[in-house]
Amino acid sequence: MHSRKSELLALYLIAQGGKESYKLLARLEPAHFLFDATKNAFKRYIKLMSTKSISLDWMSLCEDPALDSDHRQFLQAFDTDASYIKKANAENLIANLEKYRVGRALISLINFASEKLKGEFEADTLCDQIADKLLAARSRT
């Protein structure tokens, strides 16, 4: 469950700065990104902003030597001239990325419960663990 285009578009808008960037930075977290390249680029951007008050533009982020070469190539493959970029807005991107984050959390929960049910388990403990994971999945950012 992911959208490569949405993840890259979110990073691109963040690097552009402005109102949409601030909305995205306020609401997104690393869990919204599935791909290592986008997750690490997001973490790098946040780290530079919080520790050095530096905001990278898109090209600088794509060329940042702190990111793995494969990750830089992944970012550079994003078509910054695509027509959908002009129509993009933070609220739709956040909703889309949140839907995928929740979906991945639910898949993880199902896999966790399935594995636990294959062997011996304490019912109350398992119910508590499942409830905690479900609560984490439902929590909004």
DSSP file (Angstrom, degrees, kcal/mol; ACC not computed):
  #  RESIDUE AA STRUCTURE BP1 BP2  ACC     N-H-->O    O-->H-N    N-H-->O    O-->H-N    TCO  KAPPA ALPHA  PHI   PSI    X-CA   Y-CA   Z-CA
    1    1 A M              0   0    0      0, 0.0     2,-0.3     0, 0.0   103,-0.1   0.000 360.0 360.0 360.0 105.1    0.0    0.0    0.0
    2    2 A H        -     0   0    0     32,-0.1     2,-0.3   101,-0.1     3,-0.1  -0.987 360.0-138.4-166.1 167.4    1.8    3.1   -1.2
    3    3 A S     >  -     0   0    0     -2,-0.3     4,-2.5     1,-0.1     5,-0.2  -0.842   9.8-171.1-139.4 102.1    1.9    5.8   -3.8
    4    4 A R  H  > S+     0   0    0     -2,-0.3     4,-2.7     1,-0.2     5,-0.3   0.915  90.4  53.3 -56.0 -44.3    5.4    6.6   -5.1
    5    5 A K  H  > S+     0   0    0      1,-0.2     4,-2.7     2,-0.2    -1,-0.2   0.910 109.5  47.7 -60.5 -43.5    4.0    9.6   -6.9
    6    6 A S  H  > S+     0   0    0      2,-0.2     4,-2.5     1,-0.2    -1,-0.2   0.902 111.8  49.8 -65.8 -41.0    2.4   11.0   -3.7
    7    7 A E  H  X S+     0   0    0     -4,-2.5     4,-2.0     2,-0.2    -2,-0.2   0.938 115.2  42.9 -63.3 -46.3    5.5   10.5   -1.6
    8    8 A L  H  X S+     0   0    0     -4,-2.7     4,-2.6    -5,-0.2    -2,-0.2   0.893 113.5  52.1 -67.3 -39.1    7.7   12.2   -4.1
    9    9 A L  H  X S+     0   0    0     -4,-2.7     4,-2.7    -5,-0.3     5,-0.2   0.898 107.8  52.2 -64.3 -40.3    5.2   15.0   -4.7
   10   10 A A  H  X S+     0   0    0     -4,-2.5     4,-2.3     2,-0.2    -1,-0.2   0.936 112.0  45.7 -61.0 -46.3    5.0   15.6   -0.9
   11   11 A L  H  X S+     0   0    0     -4,-2.0     4,-2.5     2,-0.2    -2,-0.2   0.911 111.9  52.2 -62.9 -41.3    8.8   15.9   -0.7
   12   12 A Y  H  X S+     0   0    0     -4,-2.6     4,-1.2     1,-0.2    -2,-0.2   0.931 111.2  46.1 -60.9 -46.1    8.9   18.1   -3.8
   13   13 A L  H  X S+     0   0    0     -4,-2.7     4,-0.8     1,-0.2     8,-0.3   0.877 110.7  53.3 -66.3 -36.8    6.3   20.5   -2.3
   14   14 A I  H >< S+     0   0    0     -4,-2.3     3,-1.1     1,-0.2    -1,-0.2   0.941 109.2  48.8 -60.7 -46.3    8.1   20.5    1.0
   15   15 A A  H 3< S+     0   0    0     -4,-2.5    -1,-0.2     1,-0.3    -2,-0.2   0.729 102.9  63.1 -68.2 -21.2   11.3   21.5   -0.8
   16   16 A Q  H 3< S-     0   0    0     -4,-1.2    -1,-0.3    -5,-0.2    -2,-0.2   0.733  98.0-149.0 -73.8 -21.6    9.5   24.3   -2.7
   17   17 A G    <<  +     0   0    0     -3,-1.1     4,-0.4    -4,-0.8     3,-0.2  -0.128  45.9  92.0  77.4 177.9    8.7   26.1    0.6
   18   18 A G  S  > S-     0   0    0      1,-0.2     4,-2.1     2,-0.1     5,-0.2  -0.373  92.0 -34.8  93.5-171.7    5.6   28.2    1.2
   19   19 A K  H  > S+     0   0    0      1,-0.2     4,-2.0     2,-0.2    -1,-0.2   0.880 134.5  48.4 -57.2 -47.8    2.2   27.5    2.6
   20   20 A E  H  > S+     0   0    0     -3,-0.2     4,-2.3     1,-0.2    -1,-0.2   0.889 110.2  53.8 -63.5 -38.2    1.8   23.9    1.2
   21   21 A S  H  > S+     0   0    0     -4,-0.4     4,-2.8    -8,-0.3    -1,-0.2   0.917 107.3  50.0 -61.0 -45.1    5.2   23.0    2.5
   22   22 A Y  H  X S+     0   0    0     -4,-2.1     4,-2.0     1,-0.2    -1,-0.2   0.887 109.6  51.0 -64.5 -39.2    4.4   24.2    6.1
   23   23 A K  H  X S+     0   0    0     -4,-2.0     4,-1.4     2,-0.2    -1,-0.2   0.934 112.8  46.1 -61.7 -45.9    1.1   22.1    6.1
   24   24 A L  H  X S+     0   0    0     -4,-2.3     4,-2.6     1,-0.2     3,-0.3   0.923 112.1  49.8 -64.4 -44.8    3.0   19.0    5.0
   25   25 A L  H  < S+     0   0    0     -4,-2.8    -1,-0.2     1,-0.2    -2,-0.2   0.853 111.0  50.8 -63.0 -34.3    5.8   19.5    7.5
   26   26 A A  H  < S+     0   0    0     -4,-2.0    -1,-0.2    -5,-0.2    -2,-0.2   0.795 121.6  29.9 -73.5 -27.9    3.3   20.0   10.3
   27   27 A R  H  < S+     0   0    0     -4,-1.4     2,-0.2    -3,-0.3    -2,-0.2   0.697 101.1  81.8-109.7 -23.0    1.3   16.8    9.5
   28   28 A L     <  +     0   0    0     -4,-2.6    66,-0.0    -5,-0.2    70,-0.0  -0.532  47.6 179.6 -90.0 154.7    3.6   14.3    8.0
   29   29 A E    >   -     0   0    0     -2,-0.2     3,-2.4     1,-0.0     4,-0.3  -0.912  48.0 -91.4-140.8 167.4    6.0   11.9    9.8
   30   30 A P  G >  S+     0   0    0      0, 0.0     3,-2.0     0, 0.0    12,-0.1   0.803 119.0  68.6 -54.3 -30.3    8.3    9.2    8.5
   31   31 A A  G 3  S+     0   0    0      1,-0.3     8,-0.0     8,-0.0    -3,-0.0   0.695  87.8  67.4 -63.7 -17.3    5.6    6.5    8.9
   32   32 A H  G <  S+     0   0    0     -3,-2.4     2,-0.5     7,-0.1    -1,-0.3   0.615  92.3  72.2 -75.8 -11.2    3.8    8.2    5.9
   33   33 A F    <   +     0   0    0     -3,-2.0   -29,-0.0    -4,-0.3   -31,-0.0  -0.912  53.3 179.7-111.4 127.3    6.6    7.2    3.6
   34   34 A L        +     0   0    0     -2,-0.5    -1,-0.2   -31,-0.1     2,-0.1   0.876  61.6  78.9 -89.0 -45.0    7.1    3.5    2.5
   35   35 A F  S  > S-     0   0    0      1,-0.1     4,-2.8     4,-0.0     5,-0.2  -0.425  76.1-135.9 -72.2 137.4   10.1    3.8    0.3
   36   36 A D  H  > S+     0   0    0      1,-0.2     4,-3.0     2,-0.2     5,-0.3   0.882 104.4  56.1 -57.3 -38.9   13.5    4.1    2.0
   37   37 A A  H  > S+     0   0    0      2,-0.2     4,-1.9     1,-0.2    -1,-0.2   0.936 113.3  37.7 -62.1 -47.8   14.5    6.9   -0.4
   38   38 A T  H  > S+     0   0    0      2,-0.2     4,-2.4     1,-0.2    -2,-0.2   0.890 117.5  51.2 -73.2 -37.9   11.5    9.1    0.4
   39   39 A K  H  X S+     0   0    0     -4,-2.8     4,-2.5     2,-0.2    -2,-0.2   0.937 113.8  44.0 -63.2 -46.2   11.6    8.2    4.1
   40   40 A N  H  X S+     0   0    0     -4,-3.0     4,-2.5    -5,-0.2    -1,-0.2   0.872 112.9  51.3 -68.7 -36.4   15.3    9.0    4.4
   41   41 A A  H  X S+     0   0    0     -4,-1.9     4,-2.5    -5,-0.3    -1,-0.2   0.909 111.0  48.9 -65.9 -40.8   15.0   12.2    2.4
   42   42 A F  H  X S+     0   0    0     -4,-2.4     4,-2.6     2,-0.2    -2,-0.2   0.940 112.4  47.6 -62.3 -47.5   12.1   13.4    4.6
   43   43 A K  H  X S+     0   0    0     -4,-2.5     4,-2.6     1,-0.2    -2,-0.2   0.903 112.1  50.6 -60.3 -41.3   14.1   12.6    7.8
   44   44 A R  H  X S+     0   0    0     -4,-2.5     4,-2.5     2,-0.2     5,-0.2   0.921 110.4  48.8 -63.0 -44.6   17.1   14.4    6.3
   45   45 A Y  H  X S+     0   0    0     -4,-2.5     4,-2.2     1,-0.2    -2,-0.2   0.934 113.3  46.8 -61.0 -47.1   15.0   17.5    5.5
   46   46 A I  H  X S+     0   0    0     -4,-2.6     4,-2.7     1,-0.2     5,-0.2   0.905 111.7  51.6 -61.8 -43.0   13.5   17.5    9.0
   47   47 A K  H  X S+     0   0    0     -4,-2.6     4,-2.7     1,-0.2     5,-0.5   0.926 111.0  46.6 -62.5 -45.4   16.9   17.0   10.6
   48   48 A L  H  X S+     0   0    0     -4,-2.5     6,-2.0     1,-0.2     4,-1.7   0.890 114.2  48.8 -64.6 -38.4   18.5   19.9    8.7
   49   49 A M  H  X S+     0   0    0     -4,-2.2     4,-0.8     4,-0.3    -2,-0.2   0.923 117.5  39.8 -65.9 -43.6   15.5   22.2    9.5
   50   50 A S  H  < S+     0   0    0     -4,-2.7    -2,-0.2    -5,-0.2    -1,-0.2   0.832 125.7  32.4 -80.3 -31.8   15.5   21.4   13.2
   51   51 A T  H  < S+     0   0    0     -4,-2.7    -3,-0.2    -5,-0.2    -2,-0.2   0.811 137.5  14.4 -95.7 -31.4   19.2   21.3   13.9
   52   52 A K  H  < S-     0   0    0     -4,-1.7    -3,-0.2    -5,-0.5    -2,-0.1   0.382  90.5-122.4-125.7   2.5   20.6   23.9   11.5
   53   53 A S     <  +     0   0    0     -4,-0.8     2,-0.5    -5,-0.5    -4,-0.3   0.852  64.1 144.3  54.3  36.8   17.6   25.9   10.3
   54   54 A I        -     0   0    0     -6,-2.0     2,-0.5    -9,-0.1    -1,-0.2  -0.912  34.4-165.9-107.7 129.5   18.5   24.9    6.7
   55   55 A S        -     0   0    0     -2,-0.5     2,-0.3    -3,-0.1   -10,-0.1  -0.970  14.1-145.7-114.9 122.6   15.8   24.2    4.2
   56   56 A L        -     0   0    0     -2,-0.5     2,-0.1   -11,-0.1    -7,-0.0  -0.589   8.7-132.5 -84.4 142.9   16.9   22.5    1.0
   57   57 A D     >  -     0   0    0     -2,-0.3     4,-2.4   -41,-0.1     5,-0.2  -0.384  39.0 -92.9 -81.1 175.0   15.4   23.1   -2.4
   58   58 A W  H  > S+     0   0    0      1,-0.2     4,-2.6     2,-0.2     5,-0.2   0.909 124.5  47.6 -59.0 -47.1   14.5   20.1   -4.5
   59   59 A M  H  > S+     0   0    0      1,-0.2     4,-1.2     2,-0.2    -1,-0.2   0.895 112.3  49.9 -64.0 -39.5   17.7   20.0   -6.5
   60   60 A S  H  4 S+     0   0    0      2,-0.2     4,-0.4     1,-0.2    -1,-0.2   0.896 111.3  49.1 -65.8 -39.0   19.8   20.3   -3.3
   61   61 A L  H >< S+     0   0    0     -4,-2.4     3,-1.0     1,-0.2    -2,-0.2   0.917 110.1  51.2 -64.6 -42.5   17.8   17.5   -1.7
   62   62 A C  H 3< S+     0   0    0     -4,-2.6    -1,-0.2     1,-0.2    14,-0.2   0.741 117.7  39.4 -66.0 -23.0   18.2   15.3   -4.8
   63   63 A E  T 3< S+     0   0    0     -4,-1.2    -1,-0.2    -5,-0.2    -2,-0.2   0.312  80.1 135.5-109.0   6.7   22.0   15.9   -4.7
   64   64 A D    X   -     0   0    0     -3,-1.0     3,-1.8    -4,-0.4     8,-0.1  -0.405  47.6-150.6 -62.4 117.3   22.5   15.7   -0.9
   65   65 A P  T 3  S+     0   0    0      0, 0.0    -1,-0.2     0, 0.0     4,-0.1   0.647  91.3  72.0 -66.9 -13.1   25.6   13.5   -0.3
   66   66 A A  T 3  S+     0   0    0      2,-0.1     2,-0.3     3,-0.0    -2,-0.1   0.708  88.5  75.9 -73.6 -18.3   24.2   12.5    3.0
   67   67 A L  S <  S-     0   0    0     -3,-1.8     5,-0.1    -6,-0.1   -30,-0.0  -0.681  97.8 -98.9 -90.7 147.2   21.6   10.4    1.1
   68   68 A D     >  -     0   0    0     -2,-0.3     4,-2.4     1,-0.1     5,-0.2  -0.250  31.4-115.6 -59.0 151.5   22.6    7.1   -0.5
   69   69 A S  H  > S+     0   0    0      1,-0.2     4,-2.3     2,-0.2     5,-0.2   0.884 117.2  52.6 -58.6 -40.6   23.3    7.3   -4.2
   70   70 A D  H  > S+     0   0    0      1,-0.2     4,-2.1     2,-0.2    -1,-0.2   0.886 109.3  50.2 -62.8 -38.1   20.4    5.0   -5.0
   71   71 A H  H  > S+     0   0    0      2,-0.2     4,-2.1     1,-0.2    -2,-0.2   0.893 108.7  51.1 -68.5 -39.7   18.1    7.2   -2.9
   72   72 A R  H  X S+     0   0    0     -4,-2.4     4,-2.7     1,-0.2    -2,-0.2   0.919 110.6  49.4 -62.7 -42.4   19.3   10.3   -4.8
   73   73 A Q  H  X S+     0   0    0     -4,-2.3     4,-1.3     2,-0.2    -2,-0.2   0.890 107.8  54.3 -63.8 -39.0   18.6    8.6   -8.1
   74   74 A F  H  < S+     0   0    0     -4,-2.1     3,-0.3     1,-0.2     4,-0.2   0.921 112.6  43.5 -59.1 -45.4   15.1    7.6   -6.9
   75   75 A L  H >< S+     0   0    0     -4,-2.1     3,-1.7     1,-0.2    -2,-0.2   0.904 110.2  55.3 -67.5 -42.1   14.4   11.3   -6.1
   76   76 A Q  H 3< S+     0   0    0     -4,-2.7    -1,-0.2     1,-0.3    -2,-0.2   0.731  95.8  67.3 -65.9 -21.8   16.0   12.6   -9.4
   77   77 A A  T 3< S+     0   0    0     -4,-1.3    -1,-0.3    -3,-0.3     2,-0.3   0.604  75.3 110.1 -74.5 -10.3   13.7   10.3  -11.4
   78   78 A F  S <  S-     0   0    0     -3,-1.7     2,-1.1    -4,-0.2     3,-0.0  -0.497  74.3-127.9 -69.9 130.0   10.7   12.4  -10.3
   79   79 A D    >   -     0   0    0     -2,-0.3     3,-1.3     1,-0.2    -1,-0.1  -0.670  25.8-176.8 -82.2  99.3    9.2   14.4  -13.2
   80   80 A T  T 3  S+     0   0    0     -2,-1.1    -1,-0.2     1,-0.3    -2,-0.0   0.533  79.3  60.7 -76.8  -4.9    9.1   17.9  -11.8
   81   81 A D  T 3  S+     0   0    0      4,-0.0    -1,-0.3    -3,-0.0    -2,-0.1   0.374  74.5 128.9 -99.4   2.9    7.5   19.2  -15.0
   82   82 A A    X   -     0   0    0     -3,-1.3     3,-1.2     1,-0.1     4,-0.5  -0.274  64.4-128.1 -62.6 144.7    4.4   16.9  -14.7
   83   83 A S  T >> S+     0   0    0      1,-0.3     3,-0.8     2,-0.2     4,-0.6   0.791 102.3  66.9 -66.0 -29.4    1.1   18.8  -15.0
   84   84 A Y  H 3> S+     0   0    0      1,-0.2     4,-0.9     2,-0.2    -1,-0.3   0.692  85.3  72.9 -68.8 -16.4   -0.3   17.3  -11.7
   85   85 A I  H X4 S+     0   0    0     -3,-1.2     3,-0.7     1,-0.2    -1,-0.2   0.908  93.5  52.7 -63.6 -41.1    2.2   19.3   -9.7
   86   86 A K  H <4 S+     0   0    0     -3,-0.8    -1,-0.2    -4,-0.5    -2,-0.2   0.803 112.6  45.3 -64.9 -28.4    0.4   22.6  -10.4
   87   87 A K  H 3< S+     0   0    0     -4,-0.6    -1,-0.2    -3,-0.2    -2,-0.2   0.568  89.5 114.0 -90.2 -10.5   -2.8   21.1   -9.1
   88   88 A A    <<  -     0   0    0     -4,-0.9     2,-0.3    -3,-0.7     3,-0.1  -0.287  41.9-176.0 -67.2 142.8   -1.4   19.4   -6.0
   89   89 A N     >  -     0   0    0      1,-0.1     4,-1.9   -69,-0.0     5,-0.2  -0.987  33.2-121.7-138.4 154.5   -2.3   20.6   -2.6
   90   90 A A  H  > S+     0   0    0     -2,-0.3     4,-3.1     1,-0.2     5,-0.2   0.877 106.9  57.0 -61.0 -42.9   -1.2   19.6    0.8
   91   91 A E  H  > S+     0   0    0      1,-0.2     4,-2.4     2,-0.2    -1,-0.2   0.916 109.6  44.7 -60.1 -45.1   -4.6   18.5    2.2
   92   92 A N  H  > S+     0   0    0      2,-0.2     4,-2.3     1,-0.2    -1,-0.2   0.901 114.8  48.9 -65.6 -40.4   -5.1   15.9   -0.6
   93   93 A L  H  X S+     0   0    0     -4,-1.9     4,-3.0     2,-0.2     5,-0.3   0.924 111.2  49.4 -65.1 -43.6   -1.6   14.6   -0.3
   94   94 A I  H  X S+     0   0    0     -4,-3.1     4,-2.5     1,-0.2    -2,-0.2   0.932 112.0  48.5 -60.8 -45.9   -1.8   14.3    3.5
   95   95 A A  H  X S+     0   0    0     -4,-2.4     4,-2.1    -5,-0.2    -1,-0.2   0.907 113.9  47.0 -60.9 -42.6   -5.2   12.4    3.2
   96   96 A N  H  X S+     0   0    0     -4,-2.3     4,-1.8     2,-0.2    -2,-0.2   0.939 114.7  44.5 -65.8 -48.3   -3.7   10.1    0.5
   97   97 A L  H  X S+     0   0    0     -4,-3.0     4,-2.2     1,-0.2    -2,-0.2   0.853 112.6  53.2 -66.5 -33.9   -0.5    9.4    2.5
   98   98 A E  H  X S+     0   0    0     -4,-2.5     4,-2.7    -5,-0.3     5,-0.2   0.904 105.4  54.2 -66.5 -41.7   -2.5    8.9    5.7
   99   99 A K  H  X S+     0   0    0     -4,-2.1     4,-2.3     1,-0.2    -2,-0.2   0.921 112.0  44.3 -58.2 -44.5   -4.8    6.3    4.0
  100  100 A Y  H  X S+     0   0    0     -4,-1.8     4,-2.5     2,-0.2    -1,-0.2   0.870 111.0  53.7 -70.2 -36.4   -1.7    4.3    2.9
  101  101 A R  H  X S+     0   0    0     -4,-2.2     4,-2.2     2,-0.2    -2,-0.2   0.938 111.8  45.3 -61.1 -46.8   -0.1    4.6    6.4
  102  102 A V  H  X S+     0   0    0     -4,-2.7     4,-2.6     1,-0.2    -2,-0.2   0.917 111.5  52.8 -64.4 -43.1   -3.2    3.3    8.0
  103  103 A G  H  X S+     0   0    0     -4,-2.3     4,-2.3    -5,-0.2    -1,-0.2   0.916 110.4  47.1 -58.2 -44.3   -3.5    0.5    5.5
  104  104 A R  H  X S+     0   0    0     -4,-2.5     4,-2.3     1,-0.2    -1,-0.2   0.892 111.4  51.6 -65.1 -38.9    0.1   -0.6    6.1
  105  105 A A  H  X S+     0   0    0     -4,-2.2     4,-2.2     2,-0.2    -2,-0.2   0.893 110.4  48.7 -64.4 -39.2   -0.5   -0.5    9.9
  106  106 A L  H  X S+     0   0    0     -4,-2.6     4,-2.7     2,-0.2    -2,-0.2   0.896 110.1  50.7 -68.8 -39.8   -3.6   -2.6    9.5
  107  107 A I  H  X S+     0   0    0     -4,-2.3     4,-2.4     2,-0.2    -2,-0.2   0.919 111.3  49.1 -61.5 -42.4   -1.8   -5.2    7.3
  108  108 A S  H  X S+     0   0    0     -4,-2.3     4,-2.5     2,-0.2    -2,-0.2   0.901 110.7  50.6 -62.4 -41.6    0.9   -5.3   10.0
  109  109 A L  H  X S+     0   0    0     -4,-2.2     4,-2.8     2,-0.2     5,-0.2   0.918 110.2  49.1 -62.7 -45.0   -1.7   -5.8   12.7
  110  110 A I  H  X S+     0   0    0     -4,-2.7     4,-2.5     1,-0.2    -2,-0.2   0.918 112.6  47.5 -62.3 -44.0   -3.3   -8.6   10.8
  111  111 A N  H  X S+     0   0    0     -4,-2.4     4,-2.3     2,-0.2    -1,-0.2   0.906 112.2  50.5 -63.6 -41.5    0.0  -10.3   10.2
  112  112 A F  H  X S+     0   0    0     -4,-2.5     4,-2.3     2,-0.2    -2,-0.2   0.946 113.3  44.6 -60.4 -50.4    0.9   -9.9   13.9
  113  113 A A  H  X S+     0   0    0     -4,-2.8     4,-2.3     1,-0.2    -2,-0.2   0.899 111.6  53.5 -63.0 -41.5   -2.4  -11.4   15.1
  114  114 A S  H  X S+     0   0    0     -4,-2.5     4,-0.6    -5,-0.2    -1,-0.2   0.917 110.6  46.2 -60.3 -44.7   -2.1  -14.2   12.6
  115  115 A E  H >< S+     0   0    0     -4,-2.3     3,-0.9     1,-0.2     4,-0.5   0.913 112.8  49.8 -64.8 -43.0    1.3  -15.2   13.8
  116  116 A K  H >< S+     0   0    0     -4,-2.3     3,-1.0     1,-0.2    -1,-0.2   0.865 107.0  55.2 -64.3 -36.3    0.3  -15.0   17.5
  117  117 A L  H 3< S+     0   0    0     -4,-2.3    -1,-0.2     1,-0.2    -2,-0.2   0.621  93.6  70.8 -74.8 -12.3   -2.8  -17.2   16.9
  118  118 A K  T << S+     0   0    0     -3,-0.9    -1,-0.2    -4,-0.6    -2,-0.2   0.735 108.5  25.4 -74.8 -22.1   -0.6  -19.9   15.4
  119  119 A G  S <  S-     0   0    0     -3,-1.0     2,-0.2    -4,-0.5    -3,-0.0  -0.436 109.8 -47.5-123.7-163.3    0.8  -20.8   18.8
  120  120 A E        +     0   0    0     -2,-0.2     2,-0.3     2,-0.0    -1,-0.2  -0.487  63.0 170.0 -70.1 140.6    0.0  -20.6   22.5
  121  121 A F        -     0   0    0     -2,-0.2     2,-0.6    -4,-0.1     3,-0.1  -0.995  39.6-120.2-152.1 154.3   -1.2  -17.2   23.5
  122  122 A E     >  -     0   0    0     -2,-0.3     4,-2.8     1,-0.2     5,-0.2  -0.879  26.4-147.2 -94.1 117.6   -2.8  -15.4   26.5
  123  123 A A  H  > S+     0   0    0     -2,-0.6     4,-2.7     1,-0.2     5,-0.2   0.894  93.7  46.3 -57.6 -48.3   -6.1  -14.0   25.2
  124  124 A D  H  > S+     0   0    0      1,-0.2     4,-2.2     2,-0.2    -1,-0.2   0.911 114.5  48.0 -64.0 -41.7   -6.2  -10.9   27.3
  125  125 A T  H  > S+     0   0    0      2,-0.2     4,-2.5     1,-0.2    -2,-0.2   0.928 112.8  48.1 -63.9 -44.9   -2.6  -10.0   26.5
  126  126 A L  H  X S+     0   0    0     -4,-2.8     4,-2.8     1,-0.2     5,-0.2   0.909 110.7  51.3 -63.6 -41.9   -3.2  -10.5   22.8
  127  127 A C  H  X S+     0   0    0     -4,-2.7     4,-2.5    -5,-0.2    -1,-0.2   0.906 111.1  48.7 -61.0 -41.1   -6.4   -8.4   22.9
  128  128 A D  H  X S+     0   0    0     -4,-2.2     4,-2.4     2,-0.2    -2,-0.2   0.913 112.0  48.6 -64.5 -42.4   -4.5   -5.6   24.6
  129  129 A Q  H  X S+     0   0    0     -4,-2.5     4,-2.2     2,-0.2    -2,-0.2   0.914 113.1  47.0 -64.6 -42.5   -1.6   -5.8   22.1
  130  130 A I  H  X S+     0   0    0     -4,-2.8     4,-2.5     2,-0.2    -2,-0.2   0.910 111.6  51.3 -65.3 -41.7   -4.1   -5.8   19.1
  131  131 A A  H  X S+     0   0    0     -4,-2.5     4,-2.5    -5,-0.2    -2,-0.2   0.904 109.8  50.0 -61.8 -41.6   -6.0   -2.9   20.7
  132  132 A D  H  X S+     0   0    0     -4,-2.4     4,-2.2     2,-0.2    -1,-0.2   0.917 112.6  46.2 -63.0 -43.6   -2.7   -0.9   21.1
  133  133 A K  H  X S+     0   0    0     -4,-2.2     4,-2.0     2,-0.2    -2,-0.2   0.875 112.8  50.2 -68.0 -36.8   -1.7   -1.5   17.5
  134  134 A L  H  X S+     0   0    0     -4,-2.5     4,-2.2     2,-0.2    -2,-0.2   0.902 109.5  51.1 -67.5 -40.2   -5.2   -0.6   16.3
  135  135 A L  H  X S+     0   0    0     -4,-2.5     4,-1.4     1,-0.2    -2,-0.2   0.910 109.6  50.5 -61.6 -42.0   -5.1    2.6   18.3
  136  136 A A  H  < S+     0   0    0     -4,-2.2    -1,-0.2     1,-0.2    -2,-0.2   0.888 110.5  50.0 -63.0 -38.5   -1.7    3.4   16.7
  137  137 A A  H  < S+     0   0    0     -4,-2.0    -1,-0.2     1,-0.2    -2,-0.2   0.876 113.2  46.0 -66.7 -36.9   -3.2    2.8   13.3
  138  138 A R  H  < S+     0   0    0     -4,-2.2    -1,-0.2    -5,-0.1    -2,-0.2   0.672  85.8 109.5 -81.6 -17.6   -6.2    5.0   13.9
  139  139 A S     <  -     0   0    0     -4,-1.4     2,-0.3    -5,-0.2    -3,-0.0  -0.382  64.0-139.4 -64.0 132.9   -4.2    7.9   15.5
  140  140 A R              0   0    0      1,-0.1    -1,-0.1    -2,-0.1    -2,-0.1  -0.667 360.0 360.0 -94.2 148.1   -4.1   10.9   13.1
  141  141 A T              0   0    0     -2,-0.3    -1,-0.1  -114,-0.0    -2,-0.1   0.426 360.0 360.0 -96.6 360.0   -1.1   13.0   12.6
